[in-house]
Structure formats: C-alpha cells, structure tokens
Amino acid sequence: MMRSMTGFAQGRVQIGDIYIAIMFRSLNHRFLDISFKGTGITPRFEKLIKEIIRGKVFRGKFEVVFNLFDLGQKRFNIQFNETLMEEILDRLLPVKDKYEGHIDLSMDFLLKIPMIFHLEYFSDDFEESDSKKIREYIEKIFAEFLASRESEGKYIQESLLGNIKQIEKSLKYVKKNADNLEKDLFNKYKERMGKILQEYEMDEKRIMQEAAILAEKNCINEEINRLETHCKRLKDLVKQKKVEIKGKEADFLSQEMQRETYTIASKTDSMEIHQHILEIRREIEKIKQQVQNVE
C-alpha cells in the first residue's frame, strides 16, 4: 500500500451537551511534525489524539484543529469578587461625580479589571460514556483522513508503475544493443590504432589487446545491470502491500537510477542509445517529483 503525505478530513458532532469540531490536515514534510490548535486542545485531548495517530502515520506536517464547546453549565466555575468591585466603585464614583459624568464606568470596563471576574472551565471533567463517544468520533474522522491519503497514494502508485514500465521498455532496447556497441567500439579502436601505428612495427595481438581494453572501459553492461536492479527494487517497493515509509527509499532509488543514466550517456556516442536514455531520464524525473509526496 502506498500512502500520500497529503490528506484532509473534518467533521462536526454533538454528544449530549458537548459540541465537537475536528479537522486533520497534512502536507509534505521530511519527518513527522504534529501541531495542535483549537479551544478543545487540553493536555488530555492532545495525549488522546497522539495515541490515535501513533503507529499509523510516519511522515508529514500535520495540523490538528480540535474545537470543543460545552452547551451545558455543569463544568463552568464562575467567580465574581463583589467585595473588590464595591471597593473600586467607592473610590471611582466620587471622581466621576467630580468630572460631571465624563468618565465611563461601564460593566465591560469594570470586568476587565484583574481579579474581579474569573471564568474557569473544567474541560476534562466528562462522564465516562461521553469520553468514550468523543474518542470514537475522533477515531472515525482520523480513519477518513487516512483513507484520503491512501486514495491519493493509489493514484501515485499507478502513475509510478506506468513510469517504471516505460523505463523498462527503453532499457530493453539499450540492453539489446549494448553487446553490439562493445563490438563496434572494439573494431573502431582497432582500426584507429592500426592507422596511427602503421609506420611502426606493432604486434597485431597487442593492438587487439589494447582495443579490447579501451572497448571494455566504455562498456555499459554494468550500468545497465545496476539500472535494472534499481528499477526492479523500485517496482517491488511500489507494489508492497505493507504500510511503511517508502518515500525516502523511492527517492534514493530514483537518484541512483538517474546517476546510472548519466554514466551510460558519457560512455557512448550512439544516437539511438542516447535517445532512449533521454526517455528514461524523463520518466525518472516524473518519479522523483511523485515520490516527494509519498509517506
């Protein structure tokens, strides 16, 4: 199974007097980075959401928005310091009278004075049955979030397999002509050395030996074999059903494949082989762009 690092899911629900709105969103990132926002993020719910996520996602920049509104009154502790309010008014009212009402003493102003009004909400004090329902709903939205990543991952998987198929097709032609290329190089080097050394007495066997060495240096069979190995490994990785971190290895393999194509191109002057190598490079570039979004 291949999974994208991009995903999104959100939902809203009312459980008794509790109203919940939650959103999971993720983008590409080299590592796992989780951030929390919202009125419902308390140490308890942050820990709960981390427990739900743990072991199910491995890479990506996550944003979790969790808002919780309690429509009941049983968890609110409203504290009002009436004595302090009276003392402040006793001191301020004479000043107000002195300036004939030009000073505004609205309740909004007075309630902003420190220690007069305090609202405390016991956000973690839920019935066991409500806590269970809250967890189940968070798990439900998170499952939808994972499904969105898997849906996009399936599209990436199909695209990568198509790219690999095109690479194998071009590589088949390159491999088919590699042996003929080595023979042509041998004959070319032999003929060239024969012309250069025709004024000198040189053993024909020595000329053939040197030509064979030069031809072997420019042989591309090793690079073709490595390119085939990387291609096979990438295909196996893409097809694996197990959920694991695949993006990093796929990116590494694509870089190694690209490196082999440059080596092959530097060793041959065959226009036909160069054409197929360019086609392989184009497909590898597509792969490199796609795997940047793979978990």
Residue pairs with C-beta under 8 A, 6 or more apart in sequence:
1 150
1 153
1 240
1 241
1 242
1 243
2 153
2 154
2 156
2 157
2 160
2 238
2 246
2 294
2 295
3 146
3 149
3 150
3 153
3 243
3 294
3 295
4 149
4 150
4 152
4 153
4 156
4 293
4 294
4 295
5 26
5 27
5 28
5 29
5 59
5 60
5 149
5 247
5 293
5 294
5 295
6 26
6 27
6 28
6 60
6 149
6 152
6 293
7 24
7 25
7 26
7 60
7 145
7 146
7 148
7 149
7 152
8 23
8 24
8 25
8 26
8 145
8 148
9 23
9 24
9 141
9 142
9 144
9 145
9 147
9 148
10 21
10 22
10 23
10 24
10 141
11 21
11 22
11 137
11 140
11 141
11 144
12 19
12 20
12 21
12 22
13 19
13 20
13 137
14 20
14 71
15 130
15 133
15 134
15 137
16 72
16 130
17 70
17 71
17 72
18 68
18 69
18 70
18 71
18 72
18 126
18 130
18 134
19 68
19 69
19 70
19 71
20 40
20 66
20 67
20 68
20 69
20 134
20 137
21 38
21 65
21 66
21 67
22 38
22 64
22 65
22 66
22 67
22 137
22 138
22 141
23 63
23 64
23 65
23 66
23 141
24 62
24 63
24 64
24 141
24 142
24 145
25 62
25 63
25 65
26 57
26 60
26 61
26 62
26 63
26 145
26 149
27 60
27 61
28 60
28 61
28 292
28 293
29 59
29 60
29 61
30 59
31 59
32 57
32 58
32 59
32 60
32 62
33 60
33 61
33 62
34 50
34 53
34 62
34 64
35 61
35 62
35 63
35 64
36 46
36 49
36 64
36 65
36 66
37 63
37 64
37 65
37 66
38 64
38 65
38 66
38 67
38 68
39 67
39 68
39 69
40 66
40 67
40 68
40 123
41 64
41 66
42 123
42 124
44 123
44 124
45 66
45 68
45 124
48 135
48 138
49 64
49 66
49 138
52 135
52 138
52 139
52 142
53 62
53 142
56 142
56 146
57 146
57 295
58 244
58 245
58 295
59 245
59 247
59 295
60 295
66 138
68 123
70 76
70 121
70 123
75 121
75 122
75 123
75 125
76 119
76 120
76 121
76 122
77 119
77 120
77 121
77 122
78 118
78 119
78 120
79 117
79 118
79 119
79 120
80 116
80 117
80 118
81 115
81 116
81 117
84 115
84 116
85 110
85 116
88 110
88 113
88 116
89 105
89 110
92 103
92 105
93 105
95 103
96 103
96 105
110 116
111 117
126 134
149 295
152 293
153 294
153 295
156 290
156 291
156 293
156 294
157 238
157 239
159 286
159 290
160 234
160 238
160 250
160 287
160 290
160 291
161 235
161 238
161 239
163 283
163 284
163 286
163 287
163 290
164 231
164 234
164 235
164 238
164 283
164 287
166 279
166 283
167 231
167 257
167 280
167 283
167 284
168 231
170 276
170 277
170 279
170 280
170 283
171 224
171 227
171 228
171 231
171 276
171 280
173 272
173 276
174 220
174 224
174 264
174 273
174 276
174 277
174 280
175 224
175 228
177 270
177 272
177 273
178 219
178 220
178 221
178 224
179 221
181 220
181 268
181 270
181 273
182 215
182 216
182 218
182 219
182 221
183 215
185 214
185 215
185 218
185 219
186 211
186 212
186 215
187 211
189 210
189 211
189 214
189 215
190 207
190 208
190 211
193 202
193 207
193 210
193 211
194 207
197 207
218 267
218 268
219 267
220 263
220 264
220 267
220 268
220 273
223 260
223 263
223 264
223 267
224 260
224 264
226 256
226 260
227 257
227 260
227 261
227 264
227 280
230 253
230 256
230 257
230 260
231 257
233 253
234 250
234 253
234 254
234 257
234 287
237 246
237 249
237 250
237 253
238 246
238 250
240 246
245 295
246 291
246 294
246 295
247 291
247 292
247 293
247 294
247 295
250 287
250 291
250 294
251 288
251 291
251 292
254 284
254 287
254 288
254 291
255 288
257 280
257 284
257 287
258 281
258 284
258 285
258 288
261 277
261 280
261 281
261 284
264 273
264 277
265 274
265 277
268 274
